[in-house]
Structure formats: C-alpha cells, structure tokens
Amino acid sequence: MFLGPWLEPDVLTAIAAALVPCLMASMLIFLSVLIQTYKPAKFWLYLSYALAVLFALMPLAQLFGLTRESLKLSNTLAPVALLVLLIKALSAVPSKVNNPIKIEYLVLYMLVYGFLTALAPMTNLGLLQELPNILKSSLLHVILDSTIMFALLQIRARALQRAQHELSLKLVSSTQRIQAEQRLREDQSKLFSMLAHEIKTPLATLSMWMETGTLSPSKISRSISDMNLILERSVQSGQLADQSLQPATEHLDAKAITQACVQWCRTPDLVDGVCPEGPAYLTGDAHMLQIVLSNLLDNACKYGQSTERISLELTPWLLNERPGWRWRISNSISPGDAPEANRLFEKYYRSPQARRQSGSGLGLFLVKGLVDLMQGTITCELKDERVTFEIWLPSQAPWPRISP
C-alpha cells in the first residue's frame, strides 16, 4: 500500500515472494504447536511441520531466479496448509484433552481464520474474482485475528498459571506430608531404641539382685516403677505430639498436690519443702500438675548428689500483673555434670550425667509441653553447681473447658 508507488512491480513481487512463505511457515509452526497440546493425529501433525519447512525454504528459489514460481507455489500451498491445520484440529476432538480452551472453539476459530486467510491466495491464483480493497481487508483481518489470538492465549496462560499454582500447592503439601511421615518414623525409631535400651537397666538390676540374693520388695517395686515411668512418659509424649492432651478445668489445692508428690518421690526425706500457710487454691488440671511436679522431683532425686538436700518452694507470685503460683525446685550437681541449658527441653535429650541412670529423655520435654498447655511458664537456671527449675501457673485457668 505505501511502497507501491515508489517501487517497481518486480521488487514488490520479490518482497512478497520472500515474506509470504515465511509468514505461512511461522503461522503453521505456531498453530501446530498450539494444536499439538490437544493430542491430534500424528500424521497430520507431521504433515503440517513438513509444509512449514517447505514454506521456509521457498525464499531460496529467488537465488535461482524463480521468484514468480515461488510466489505462485506459496499461494497454491497456503489453502492446502490451512486445510491440513483444520483436519488436524478435527482429529484432536475425540481425544478429550483437558485444556483451558476447548478444542471445539479452536476448530471454529480455524474455520473462520482459514476461510478469510485463503481469500487472498485464491484471488491471486485467479480462482476467485478479484475483490475490491482485498489488501485492506486482509490487513484488517490480520489485526482482528491477532487480537482474538492474543485474548485466547491470555485466557490459556492464566488458566495454566492457576493450574501450576494448584500443582505447586499440592507439591508443597505432599512434601510436608512426606517430611512429617519421615519425622514420625524417626521419632518411632528413637522411641523404640530408647525403650529397648532403658528398660534393660532396671531388668539388669533385678537380675543382679536376684543373683546376689539381695532382692527385696522395695527394690522390686523401684525397678517396676522405673519401667512404668518410662512407658508412661512415652505414651504421654505421644499424646502431647498428637495434640490429644487438653487441660481440664477444676478447683484444686496446689499445696496438697505438691506435698503428695514429695511423698511419692524416690527420696522424700531429702526434700525440704516450703509451702504457704493454708491451702493454695488453683483452677487447673490436677493430673497434669502431678505429672509436672513428679517428673521434676524424680529428676532431682536421680541426678542430684545423693547426700545433698533438694529444695522445693511454693509461693504466690504475680507475673505480668496476673496472680498465680510459683514452684522452685533446686538440687546440687557434681562439678562438670551440668547439662546444656539450651537443650534441656528437647525430646530425647539426655546429658552425660543423666545417661548413668535409666530414663527416657522425655521427662523435661513432657514437663515443658504440659506447662505450655496450662498457659504457664518454666525456666531453668544453672548456677554454683545447682540446677533450679522455676514453674509459674496462673491461679485462674484461661483455657475453655474441653469435654472429652
């Protein structure tokens, strides 16, 4: 339209002979790749790619002076290529591939596109009467066709992005599930190894006492109690990990529970208990409080120096202007036996000193989890060869009552 008045007809013919085949080749490749996602028949797929290669090679004919023949051949093959694309799209209809753009819509698009695109080549070949303003109408068709294809590709791209996002979420979920299962298997392996190792200790003690003839009811009771304690801690830790433990809400006397735990511990005569006058009323979970205090007192009796006193103090205490009760349990340790303070509440962690005694490595992990459930706090202080645990629980339970 714009260069015609200044260029010779032969020059325009040469330009068209170079551009039209390249246009057809790129169109064939683009639409073939798009239709390929719908799983068409392979024969028509290969045929369309072969035609695209043939179109791409046509501009080489100009080197041999076959410009007009090349242009005539490209105009002849253009309707054939469009028909091949339409048949290829129709061959993909039975495959029912899930695609953002339905194959039926693409076939309808190919019918309209093929008809309008074939008008100019067929007019050039004299198969149709020359239409007025054919060049302008072809340019308008190209613009409209590009707009429609752009809209279709945008719809397809967004649908694929959503699908990719969903796949990414599923992948993350699957990865997390696999990691959780792996951690569960590792925990189970550690638990079985710990049980197999730690239960051997009281059993070996019983066997030794039987051989030496020094077996007594109290020793039998202590060994059985050690094994029961290991099993109970394992079960309770599992319930804590499964979030199946929930604190109850009941009125209790913290002082009475504390004194009872002292009487149940291994060496009650070595415990110096300081409690307030009168009852220490608390709204909370009595069983969880017993587990917490019993574990801390059991650790103090087992791992403290056998001749040193154990200190236990129960006092009312305000924490962040909230009333509650504070327990301080302190025992001495041998030089060099201090545990790692930052690992004390880790699951299965046992200090070198603790490994001399039977145990599960679950006691302090369980204590920390139960105190957290009861909305309390727990800290540990290592100073002057003494270990001091401090627990605070609110006087009024802030959690709702959960029915079993």
DRENDO-1510 file (C-alpha; in Angstrom, 1 decimal, always signed):
<recs>
REC; n; res; u; v; w
REC; 1; MET; +0.0; +0.0; +0.0 .
REC; 2; PHE; +2.7; +2.5; +1.0 .
REC; 3; LEU; +5.7; +1.4; -1.0 .
REC; 4; GLY; +4.0; +0.5; -4.3 .
REC; 5; PRO; +4.1; +4.0; -5.9 .
REC; 6; TRP; +7.9; +4.2; -5.4 .
REC; 7; LEU; +8.9; +0.6; -6.2 .
REC; 8; GLU; +8.9; -1.4; -9.4 .
REC; 9; PRO; +6.4; -4.3; -9.6 .
REC; 10; ASP; +9.2; -6.8; -9.8 .
REC; 11; VAL; +10.6; -5.5; -6.5 .
REC; 12; LEU; +7.3; -5.8; -4.8 .
REC; 13; THR; +6.9; -9.3; -6.2 .
REC; 14; ALA; +10.3; -10.3; -4.8 .
REC; 15; ILE; +9.5; -8.9; -1.4 .
REC; 16; ALA; +6.2; -10.8; -1.4 .
REC; 17; ALA; +7.9; -14.0; -2.6 .
REC; 18; ALA; +10.2; -13.8; +0.5 .
REC; 19; LEU; +7.7; -12.6; +3.1 .
REC; 20; VAL; +4.6; -14.6; +2.3 .
REC; 21; PRO; +6.3; -18.1; +2.6 .
REC; 22; CYS; +8.0; -17.0; +5.9 .
REC; 23; LEU; +4.6; -15.8; +7.2 .
REC; 24; MET; +3.0; -19.1; +6.3 .
REC; 25; ALA; +5.8; -21.1; +7.9 .
REC; 26; SER; +5.6; -19.2; +11.2 .
REC; 27; MET; +1.8; -19.5; +11.1 .
REC; 28; LEU; +2.0; -23.2; +10.6 .
REC; 29; ILE; +4.5; -23.7; +13.3 .
REC; 30; PHE; +2.6; -21.5; +15.8 .
REC; 31; LEU; -0.8; -23.2; +15.2 .
REC; 32; SER; +0.7; -26.7; +15.1 .
REC; 33; VAL; +2.4; -26.2; +18.5 .
REC; 34; LEU; -0.9; -24.9; +19.9 .
REC; 35; ILE; -3.0; -27.8; +18.4 .
REC; 36; GLN; -0.3; -30.3; +19.5 .
REC; 37; THR; -1.4; -29.8; +23.1 .
REC; 38; TYR; -4.8; -31.4; +22.2 .
REC; 39; LYS; -3.2; -34.7; +21.1 .
REC; 40; PRO; -4.1; -34.7; +17.3 .
REC; 41; ALA; -3.4; -37.5; +14.9 .
REC; 42; LYS; +0.4; -37.7; +14.4 .
REC; 43; PHE; +0.1; -37.9; +10.6 .
REC; 44; TRP; -1.5; -34.5; +10.2 .
REC; 45; LEU; +0.9; -33.1; +12.8 .
REC; 46; TYR; +4.0; -34.3; +10.9 .
REC; 47; LEU; +2.4; -33.1; +7.6 .
REC; 48; SER; +1.9; -29.6; +8.9 .
REC; 49; TYR; +5.5; -29.4; +10.1 .
REC; 50; ALA; +6.7; -30.7; +6.7 .
REC; 51; LEU; +4.7; -27.9; +5.0 .
REC; 52; ALA; +6.2; -25.4; +7.4 .
REC; 53; VAL; +9.7; -26.4; +6.4 .
REC; 54; LEU; +8.7; -26.3; +2.7 .
REC; 55; PHE; +7.4; -22.7; +3.1 .
REC; 56; ALA; +10.6; -21.7; +5.0 .
REC; 57; LEU; +12.7; -22.9; +2.1 .
REC; 58; MET; +10.8; -21.2; -0.7 .
REC; 59; PRO; +12.6; -17.8; -0.4 .
REC; 60; LEU; +15.8; -19.7; -1.6 .
REC; 61; ALA; +14.1; -20.1; -5.0 .
REC; 62; GLN; +14.9; -16.4; -5.7 .
REC; 63; LEU; +18.6; -17.4; -5.8 .
REC; 64; PHE; +17.8; -19.4; -8.9 .
REC; 65; GLY; +15.5; -16.7; -10.5 .
REC; 66; LEU; +12.3; -18.5; -9.6 .
REC; 67; THR; +10.7; -15.6; -7.8 .
REC; 68; ARG; +7.3; -15.7; -9.5 .
REC; 69; GLU; +7.2; -19.5; -9.4 .
REC; 70; SER; +7.9; -19.4; -5.7 .
REC; 71; LEU; +5.1; -16.8; -5.1 .
REC; 72; LYS; +2.7; -18.9; -7.2 .
REC; 73; LEU; +3.6; -22.1; -5.2 .
REC; 74; SER; +3.2; -20.4; -1.9 .
REC; 75; ASN; -0.3; -19.1; -2.9 .
REC; 76; THR; -1.2; -22.6; -4.1 .
REC; 77; LEU; +0.0; -24.4; -0.9 .
REC; 78; ALA; -1.5; -21.8; +1.5 .
REC; 79; PRO; -5.1; -23.1; +1.3 .
REC; 80; VAL; -3.7; -26.7; +1.5 .
REC; 81; ALA; -1.8; -25.8; +4.7 .
REC; 82; LEU; -4.9; -24.2; +6.2 .
REC; 83; LEU; -7.0; -27.3; +5.3 .
REC; 84; VAL; -4.3; -29.5; +6.9 .
REC; 85; LEU; -4.5; -27.4; +10.1 .
REC; 86; LEU; -8.3; -27.7; +10.2 .
REC; 87; ILE; -8.2; -31.5; +9.7 .
REC; 88; LYS; -5.5; -31.8; +12.4 .
REC; 89; ALA; -7.7; -29.8; +14.8 .
REC; 90; LEU; -10.7; -32.0; +14.0 .
REC; 91; SER; -8.6; -35.2; +14.6 .
REC; 92; ALA; -8.0; -33.9; +18.2 .
REC; 93; VAL; -11.7; -33.6; +19.0 .
REC; 94; PRO; -12.1; -37.3; +20.2 .
REC; 95; SER; -9.1; -37.1; +22.5 .
REC; 96; LYS; -11.0; -35.0; +25.1 .
REC; 97; VAL; -7.8; -33.5; +26.4 .
REC; 98; ASN; -8.4; -31.1; +29.4 .
REC; 99; ASN; -7.3; -27.8; +28.0 .
REC; 100; PRO; -8.1; -24.2; +29.0 .
REC; 101; ILE; -9.6; -23.5; +25.5 .
REC; 102; LYS; -11.9; -26.2; +24.3 .
REC; 103; ILE; -11.0; -27.9; +21.0 .
REC; 104; GLU; -14.4; -27.1; +19.6 .
REC; 105; TYR; -13.8; -23.4; +20.0 .
REC; 106; LEU; -10.4; -23.8; +18.3 .
REC; 107; VAL; -12.0; -25.7; +15.4 .
REC; 108; LEU; -14.5; -22.9; +14.9 .
REC; 109; TYR; -11.7; -20.4; +15.0 .
REC; 110; MET; -9.7; -22.4; +12.4 .
REC; 111; LEU; -12.7; -22.4; +10.1 .
REC; 112; VAL; -13.2; -18.6; +10.2 .
REC; 113; TYR; -9.4; -18.0; +10.1 .
REC; 114; GLY; -8.8; -20.4; +7.2 .
REC; 115; PHE; -11.6; -19.0; +5.1 .
REC; 116; LEU; -10.5; -15.4; +5.5 .
REC; 117; THR; -6.8; -16.2; +5.1 .
REC; 118; ALA; -7.4; -18.3; +1.9 .
REC; 119; LEU; -9.2; -15.4; +0.1 .
REC; 120; ALA; -6.1; -13.6; -0.9 .
REC; 121; PRO; -4.1; -16.6; -2.2 .
REC; 122; MET; -7.1; -17.9; -4.2 .
REC; 123; THR; -7.7; -14.4; -5.6 .
REC; 124; ASN; -4.0; -14.2; -6.6 .
REC; 125; LEU; -4.3; -17.6; -8.4 .
REC; 126; GLY; -7.4; -16.4; -10.3 .
REC; 127; LEU; -9.7; -19.0; -8.6 .
REC; 128; LEU; -11.8; -16.2; -7.2 .
REC; 129; GLN; -12.9; -12.9; -8.8 .
REC; 130; GLU; -10.8; -10.1; -7.6 .
REC; 131; LEU; -12.5; -8.4; -4.6 .
REC; 132; PRO; -12.3; -4.6; -4.1 .
REC; 133; ASN; -9.9; -3.5; -1.4 .
REC; 134; ILE; -8.6; -7.0; -0.9 .
REC; 135; LEU; -5.4; -5.8; +0.5 .
REC; 136; LYS; -7.1; -3.5; +3.1 .
REC; 137; SER; -9.5; -6.3; +4.1 .
REC; 138; SER; -6.6; -8.7; +4.5 .
REC; 139; LEU; -4.7; -6.2; +6.8 .
REC; 140; LEU; -7.9; -5.7; +8.8 .
REC; 141; HIS; -8.3; -9.5; +9.1 .
REC; 142; VAL; -4.7; -9.8; +10.4 .
REC; 143; ILE; -5.3; -7.2; +13.1 .
REC; 144; LEU; -8.6; -8.8; +14.2 .
REC; 145; ASP; -7.1; -12.3; +14.1 .
REC; 146; SER; -4.1; -11.2; +16.2 .
REC; 147; THR; -6.5; -9.6; +18.8 .
REC; 148; ILE; -8.6; -12.7; +19.1 .
REC; 149; MET; -5.5; -15.0; +19.3 .
REC; 150; PHE; -4.0; -12.7; +21.9 .
REC; 151; ALA; -7.2; -12.9; +24.0 .
REC; 152; LEU; -7.2; -16.7; +23.6 .
REC; 153; LEU; -3.6; -17.1; +24.7 .
REC; 154; GLN; -4.2; -14.8; +27.7 .
REC; 155; ILE; -7.1; -17.0; +28.8 .
REC; 156; ARG; -4.9; -20.1; +28.3 .
REC; 157; ALA; -1.9; -18.6; +30.1 .
REC; 158; ARG; -4.0; -17.6; +33.1 .
REC; 159; ALA; -5.6; -21.0; +33.3 .
REC; 160; LEU; -2.2; -22.7; +33.1 .
REC; 161; GLN; -0.9; -20.4; +35.8 .
REC; 162; ARG; -3.8; -21.3; +38.1 .
REC; 163; ALA; -3.2; -25.0; +37.3 .
REC; 164; GLN; +0.5; -24.6; +38.0 .
REC; 165; HIS; -0.2; -22.8; +41.3 .
REC; 166; GLU; -2.5; -25.6; +42.4 .
REC; 167; LEU; +0.1; -28.2; +41.5 .
REC; 168; SER; +2.7; -26.2; +43.5 .
REC; 169; LEU; +0.4; -26.2; +46.5 .
REC; 170; LYS; -0.1; -29.9; +46.1 .
REC; 171; LEU; +3.6; -30.4; +45.8 .
REC; 172; VAL; +4.3; -28.4; +48.9 .
REC; 173; SER; +1.5; -30.3; +50.8 .
REC; 174; SER; +2.9; -33.6; +49.6 .
REC; 175; THR; +6.4; -32.6; +50.6 .
REC; 176; GLN; +5.3; -31.5; +54.1 .
REC; 177; ARG; +3.3; -34.8; +54.5 .
REC; 178; ILE; +6.4; -36.8; +53.5 .
REC; 179; GLN; +8.6; -34.8; +55.9 .
REC; 180; ALA; +6.1; -35.3; +58.7 .
REC; 181; GLU; +5.9; -39.0; +58.0 .
REC; 182; GLN; +9.7; -39.1; +57.9 .
REC; 183; ARG; +9.9; -37.3; +61.3 .
REC; 184; LEU; +7.3; -39.7; +62.7 .
REC; 185; ARG; +9.4; -42.7; +61.6 .
REC; 186; GLU; +12.5; -41.1; +63.1 .
REC; 187; ASP; +10.7; -40.5; +66.3 .
REC; 188; GLN; +9.3; -44.0; +66.4 .
REC; 189; SER; +12.8; -45.4; +65.7 .
REC; 190; LYS; +14.3; -43.3; +68.5 .
REC; 191; LEU; +11.4; -44.3; +70.8 .
REC; 192; PHE; +11.9; -48.0; +70.2 .
REC; 193; SER; +15.7; -47.7; +70.6 .
REC; 194; MET; +15.2; -45.7; +73.8 .
REC; 195; LEU; +12.7; -48.2; +75.2 .
REC; 196; ALA; +14.9; -51.2; +74.3 .
REC; 197; HIS; +17.9; -49.6; +76.0 .
REC; 198; GLU; +16.4; -48.0; +79.0 .
REC; 199; ILE; +14.2; -50.9; +80.1 .
REC; 200; LYS; +17.2; -53.1; +80.1 .
REC; 201; THR; +18.7; -51.2; +83.0 .
REC; 202; PRO; +16.0; -52.0; +85.7 .
REC; 203; LEU; +15.8; -55.5; +84.3 .
REC; 204; ALA; +19.6; -56.0; +84.7 .
REC; 205; THR; +19.4; -54.5; +88.2 .
REC; 206; LEU; +16.7; -57.1; +89.1 .
REC; 207; SER; +18.8; -59.9; +87.6 .
REC; 208; MET; +21.9; -58.7; +89.6 .
REC; 209; TRP; +20.0; -58.5; +92.9 .
REC; 210; MET; +18.5; -62.0; +92.3 .
REC; 211; GLU; +22.0; -63.5; +91.7 .
REC; 212; THR; +23.4; -61.8; +94.8 .
REC; 213; GLY; +20.4; -62.8; +96.9 .
REC; 214; THR; +19.7; -59.2; +98.0 .
REC; 215; LEU; +16.4; -58.9; +96.3 .
REC; 216; SER; +13.8; -57.1; +98.4 .
REC; 217; PRO; +10.2; -56.0; +97.8 .
REC; 218; SER; +11.3; -52.3; +97.9 .
REC; 219; LYS; +13.9; -52.9; +95.2 .
REC; 220; ILE; +11.5; -54.9; +93.1 .
REC; 221; SER; +8.9; -52.1; +93.5 .
REC; 222; ARG; +11.5; -49.4; +92.5 .
REC; 223; SER; +12.6; -51.3; +89.3 .
REC; 224; ILE; +9.0; -51.9; +88.3 .
REC; 225; SER; +8.2; -48.2; +89.0 .
REC; 226; ASP; +11.2; -47.1; +86.8 .
REC; 227; MET; +9.9; -49.2; +83.9 .
REC; 228; ASN; +6.3; -48.0; +84.3 .
REC; 229; LEU; +7.6; -44.4; +84.4 .
REC; 230; ILE; +9.5; -44.8; +81.1 .
REC; 231; LEU; +6.4; -46.3; +79.4 .
REC; 232; GLU; +4.0; -43.7; +80.9 .
REC; 233; ARG; +6.3; -40.8; +79.7 .
REC; 234; SER; +6.4; -42.4; +76.2 .
REC; 235; VAL; +2.6; -42.6; +76.0 .
REC; 236; GLN; +2.1; -39.1; +77.4 .
REC; 237; SER; +4.7; -37.6; +75.0 .
REC; 238; GLY; +2.9; -39.3; +72.1 .
REC; 239; GLN; -0.4; -37.8; +73.2 .
REC; 240; LEU; +1.3; -34.4; +73.5 .
REC; 241; ALA; +2.7; -34.7; +70.0 .
REC; 242; ASP; -0.7; -35.7; +68.7 .
REC; 243; GLN; -2.3; -32.7; +70.5 .
REC; 244; SER; -4.7; -35.1; +72.1 .
REC; 245; LEU; -3.9; -33.9; +75.6 .
REC; 246; GLN; -6.1; -31.0; +76.7 .
REC; 247; PRO; -6.1; -29.4; +80.2 .
REC; 248; ALA; -9.2; -29.8; +82.3 .
REC; 249; THR; -10.6; -27.0; +84.5 .
REC; 250; GLU; -11.1; -28.0; +88.1 .
REC; 251; HIS; -10.6; -26.4; +91.5 .
REC; 252; LEU; -7.6; -27.9; +93.3 .
REC; 253; ASP; -5.2; -27.3; +96.2 .
REC; 254; ALA; -1.7; -26.9; +94.7 .
REC; 255; LYS; -0.2; -27.3; +98.2 .
REC; 256; ALA; -1.8; -30.7; +98.8 .
REC; 257; ILE; -0.7; -31.9; +95.3 .
REC; 258; THR; +2.8; -30.7; +95.9 .
REC; 259; GLN; +3.1; -32.4; +99.3 .
REC; 260; ALA; +1.7; -35.6; +97.8 .
REC; 261; CYS; +4.3; -35.5; +95.0 .
REC; 262; VAL; +7.0; -35.1; +97.6 .
REC; 263; GLN; +5.8; -38.2; +99.5 .
REC; 264; TRP; +5.7; -40.2; +96.2 .
REC; 265; CYS; +9.3; -39.3; +95.1 .
REC; 266; ARG; +12.3; -41.6; +95.5 .
REC; 267; THR; +13.9; -39.8; +98.5 .
REC; 268; PRO; +11.2; -37.8; +100.3 .
REC; 269; ASP; +13.5; -37.5; +103.3 .
REC; 270; LEU; +15.9; -35.3; +101.3 .
REC; 271; VAL; +13.3; -32.8; +100.1 .
REC; 272; ASP; +13.0; -29.6; +102.0 .
REC; 273; GLY; +9.5; -28.3; +101.2 .
REC; 274; VAL; +8.4; -24.7; +101.9 .
REC; 275; CYS; +4.7; -24.1; +101.4 .
REC; 276; PRO; +2.4; -21.2; +102.4 .
REC; 277; GLU; +0.2; -21.4; +105.4 .
REC; 278; GLY; -3.3; -22.8; +104.5 .
REC; 279; PRO; -4.4; -24.2; +101.1 .
REC; 280; ALA; -3.1; -22.9; +97.8 .
REC; 281; TYR; -6.2; -22.8; +95.6 .
REC; 282; LEU; -5.8; -23.1; +91.9 .
REC; 283; THR; -8.1; -23.6; +88.9 .
REC; 284; GLY; -6.4; -26.1; +86.6 .
REC; 285; ASP; -5.6; -29.7; +85.7 .
REC; 286; ALA; -4.6; -31.7; +88.8 .
REC; 287; HIS; -3.3; -34.7; +86.8 .
REC; 288; MET; -1.0; -32.5; +84.6 .
REC; 289; LEU; +0.3; -30.7; +87.6 .
REC; 290; GLN; +1.1; -34.0; +89.3 .
REC; 291; ILE; +3.0; -35.2; +86.2 .
REC; 292; VAL; +5.0; -32.0; +86.0 .
REC; 293; LEU; +6.0; -32.0; +89.7 .
REC; 294; SER; +6.6; -35.7; +89.8 .
REC; 295; ASN; +9.0; -35.5; +86.8 .
REC; 296; LEU; +11.0; -32.6; +88.3 .
REC; 297; LEU; +11.3; -34.2; +91.7 .
REC; 298; ASP; +12.2; -37.6; +90.1 .
REC; 299; ASN; +15.0; -35.9; +88.1 .
REC; 300; ALA; +16.2; -34.1; +91.3 .
REC; 301; CYS; +16.4; -37.3; +93.2 .
REC; 302; LYS; +18.0; -39.4; +90.4 .
REC; 303; TYR; +20.6; -36.9; +89.1 .
REC; 304; GLY; +21.3; -34.8; +92.1 .
REC; 305; GLN; +24.1; -35.6; +94.6 .
REC; 306; SER; +22.9; -38.4; +96.8 .
REC; 307; THR; +23.9; -36.7; +100.1 .
REC; 308; GLU; +22.7; -33.2; +99.2 .
REC; 309; ARG; +19.3; -31.7; +100.1 .
REC; 310; ILE; +16.6; -30.9; +97.5 .
REC; 311; SER; +14.9; -27.6; +97.8 .
REC; 312; LEU; +11.2; -27.1; +96.9 .
REC; 313; GLU; +9.4; -23.8; +97.4 .
REC; 314; LEU; +5.8; -22.9; +96.6 .
REC; 315; THR; +4.8; -19.3; +96.8 .
REC; 316; PRO; +2.1; -17.0; +95.4 .
REC; 317; TRP; +3.5; -14.9; +92.6 .
REC; 318; LEU; +2.4; -12.1; +90.3 .
REC; 319; LEU; +3.6; -12.4; +86.7 .
REC; 320; ASN; +2.7; -9.6; +84.3 .
REC; 321; GLU; +0.1; -8.5; +86.9 .
REC; 322; ARG; -1.5; -11.9; +86.7 .
REC; 323; PRO; -1.9; -13.8; +90.0 .
REC; 324; GLY; -0.5; -17.3; +90.2 .
REC; 325; TRP; +1.7; -19.8; +92.0 .
REC; 326; ARG; +5.4; -20.4; +91.6 .
REC; 327; TRP; +7.3; -23.6; +92.3 .
REC; 328; ARG; +11.1; -23.5; +92.7 .
REC; 329; ILE; +12.8; -27.0; +92.7 .
REC; 330; SER; +16.6; -26.9; +93.2 .
REC; 331; ASN; +19.2; -29.7; +93.6 .
REC; 332; SER; +23.0; -29.8; +93.5 .
REC; 333; ILE; +25.0; -31.5; +90.8 .
REC; 334; SER; +28.6; -32.8; +90.6 .
REC; 335; PRO; +31.2; -30.5; +89.0 .
REC; 336; GLY; +31.3; -30.9; +85.2 .
REC; 337; ASP; +27.9; -32.6; +85.2 .
REC; 338; ALA; +25.9; -29.5; +84.2 .
REC; 339; PRO; +23.5; -30.2; +81.2 .
REC; 340; GLU; +23.2; -27.9; +78.2 .
REC; 341; ALA; +20.6; -25.4; +79.3 .
REC; 342; ASN; +19.5; -24.7; +75.7 .
REC; 343; ARG; +18.8; -28.4; +75.1 .
REC; 344; LEU; +17.2; -29.4; +78.3 .
REC; 345; PHE; +13.6; -29.4; +77.0 .
REC; 346; GLU; +14.5; -31.2; +73.7 .
REC; 347; LYS; +12.8; -34.5; +73.0 .
REC; 348; TYR; +15.1; -37.5; +73.9 .
REC; 349; TYR; +17.9; -35.2; +75.1 .
REC; 350; ARG; +20.0; -36.6; +78.0 .
REC; 351; SER; +23.1; -35.0; +79.5 .
REC; 352; PRO; +26.2; -37.2; +80.0 .
REC; 353; GLN; +25.4; -37.3; +83.7 .
REC; 354; ALA; +21.8; -38.4; +83.0 .
REC; 355; ARG; +23.0; -41.4; +80.9 .
REC; 356; ARG; +24.3; -43.1; +84.0 .
REC; 357; GLN; +20.7; -43.6; +85.2 .
REC; 358; SER; +17.8; -45.3; +83.4 .
REC; 359; GLY; +15.5; -42.8; +81.8 .
REC; 360; SER; +13.6; -41.9; +78.6 .
REC; 361; GLY; +14.9; -38.4; +77.8 .
REC; 362; LEU; +11.2; -37.4; +77.6 .
REC; 363; GLY; +10.6; -36.1; +81.2 .
REC; 364; LEU; +11.5; -32.4; +80.7 .
REC; 365; PHE; +10.1; -32.4; +77.1 .
REC; 366; LEU; +6.8; -33.6; +78.6 .
REC; 367; VAL; +7.0; -31.0; +81.5 .
REC; 368; LYS; +7.6; -28.1; +79.1 .
REC; 369; GLY; +4.7; -29.2; +76.9 .
REC; 370; LEU; +2.3; -29.6; +79.8 .
REC; 371; VAL; +3.2; -26.3; +81.3 .
REC; 372; ASP; +2.6; -24.6; +78.0 .
REC; 373; LEU; -0.8; -26.3; +77.7 .
REC; 374; MET; -1.7; -24.9; +81.1 .
REC; 375; GLN; -0.7; -21.4; +80.0 .
REC; 376; GLY; +2.3; -21.3; +82.4 .
REC; 377; THR; +6.0; -20.7; +82.2 .
REC; 378; ILE; +9.0; -22.8; +83.0 .
REC; 379; THR; +12.7; -21.7; +83.2 .
REC; 380; CYS; +15.9; -23.4; +84.3 .
REC; 381; GLU; +18.9; -21.8; +85.9 .
REC; 382; LEU; +22.4; -23.4; +86.3 .
REC; 383; LYS; +24.5; -21.6; +88.9 .
REC; 384; ASP; +27.1; -22.6; +91.5 .
REC; 385; GLU; +26.7; -26.3; +90.7 .
REC; 386; ARG; +23.0; -26.2; +91.3 .
REC; 387; VAL; +20.1; -26.7; +88.9 .
REC; 388; THR; +16.9; -24.7; +89.7 .
REC; 389; PHE; +13.7; -25.2; +87.8 .
REC; 390; GLU; +11.0; -22.5; +88.2 .
REC; 391; ILE; +7.4; -23.0; +87.2 .
REC; 392; TRP; +4.6; -20.5; +87.3 .
REC; 393; LEU; +0.9; -21.3; +86.7 .
REC; 394; PRO; -2.0; -18.8; +86.7 .
REC; 395; SER; -4.5; -19.0; +89.6 .
REC; 396; GLN; -7.4; -18.9; +87.1 .
REC; 397; ALA; -7.3; -21.2; +84.1 .
REC; 398; PRO; -7.6; -19.1; +80.9 .
REC; 399; TRP; -8.5; -22.0; +78.6 .
REC; 400; PRO; -12.0; -23.2; +77.9 .
REC; 401; ARG; -13.4; -26.4; +79.3 .
REC; 402; ILE; -13.0; -29.1; +76.7 .
REC; 403; SER; -15.3; -32.1; +77.0 .
REC; 404; PRO; -13.8; -35.5; +76.4 .
</recs>
